[in-house]
Amino acid sequence: MTEREPIGVVGAGWVGLVTATCFAELGHRVVVREILPEKVQSLRRGELPIHEPGLPELIERNGERLTFTTEMVELLDGPRLLFICVQTPPTYSGDADLSAVQRAVEEIGEPNGKALVMKSTVPVGTGRTIMRDAPGLAYVSCPEFLREGTAVRDFLEPDRVVVGSQPEHGWAADAVEAVYEPLGAPIVRTDVSSAEMIKLASNAYLATKISFINEIANVCDEVGADVTEVARGMGLDPRIGSRFLNAGLGFGGSCFPKDTQALKILAGNSGYHFQLLSAVIEVNELQKRRVMAKLRKHLDSLVGKRVALLGLAFKPDTDDMREASSLVLAARLEGEGASVVAFDPIAEARARELLPSVEMAPSALEATDGADAVILVTEWPQFVELDWAEVARRMNTPLLVDGRNFLDPEAVRSAGITYEAIGRPSLGDPGSRVAPGDARARDSATREMKEEAER
Ligand code: UDX
């Protein structure tokens, strides 16, 4: 393999680690600078601070090309391209907290012939500010589109690579393009602000698609259609596409909630009210609560009831708990007087800190012991294989709400468990408080559902 451009990466978080490791896989020598000494030490021992399928194998295979350090100077000694992969979490106002980016830029200074390549998601205009404050540095915006759980594949087989720069930094953009060139993906060369906007607009659009199908699901609940059938029929239209049309408990994670909020605030700060995005965010918040009304359809009160959550992470194949629906659900359930027990195959350790009052069960089956209701929160594939007859035997009241429309309704129902889903009313048991055909009772259940969603 011919010698490839050495690369520096600032930040060994999830994006930084995946990026650095994949660059090493492409044959680059990569120096990763991480501010936390304990993280650097564990990385040197080969221990990974995150769960990402395929990453440990890739790190092991490319260990020789990867160096971890706490010292910025080691980065400044070598590579021309410095990829910034630090966190930009939301502040209380909803703006992005850029302090980690600012610290990195200050520490780097303005050494000759170096380029700062921004991977972190930043508000539009950040690049312009950095170029003004550090005119000696070349600047490239190269936003990240990785998904947790499939990040390695997403990196190595991207749909597109966005490279934004101003004309005077064309050499740096050319160098970044050359790094990605072996992946064979379309490269979008553009200006810095447009590149920044592509990232925010893409995530906001996907979040909109999810909130849209969730609203369709809520209408399906009212009018007796099945949202999974509706999504199947819609998705075959190539202008719509079938991906990101799964109705459920709404979107969570480190990107969609933060980026939709950041774009809304960015627009607001510049004097534009982004109405659609406000609705997308609101729908998502209410969606996490709709399950409560579904429980109430069958259980008179939640006081003293035991509710089991299957899955805690914001999605499968990750232990990330950021903006996970389980956090809102557990708080709502406890607020109504229920006790909550949960099982997640890998997020338990992280969840323990965030949900101290939730009992963690050693297995999914044991979580259902004595439960009055089970809520499927995260669509871990192993939940499909559960022995539902055994679940029914263990539960106090055999009631399951499938918050991701993930399970085979027949498998659950044939075990004698009442099955409720999101936007699939024909599958749901009308419930003891709503007799079939009893319009008044049905109206009152619908009213309660609306009240819960608004609470
Ligand atoms: C997302 C973007 O996909 C990625 O490009 C960006 O870089 C970071 O944000 P990620 O947060 O890892 O990635 O997860 P993703 O798989 O996109 O799912 C986000 C959330 O949407 C999850 O909570 C998921 O459960 C939810 N979702 C997704 C739905 O509710 N329905 C869907 O149809 C798809």
Residues whose N, C-alpha, C, O or C-beta is under 5 A from the ligand:
A	BS01	UDX	E144 F145 L146 R147 E148 I210 F244 L245 N246 G248 G250 F251 G252 G253 S254 C255 F256 F314 K315
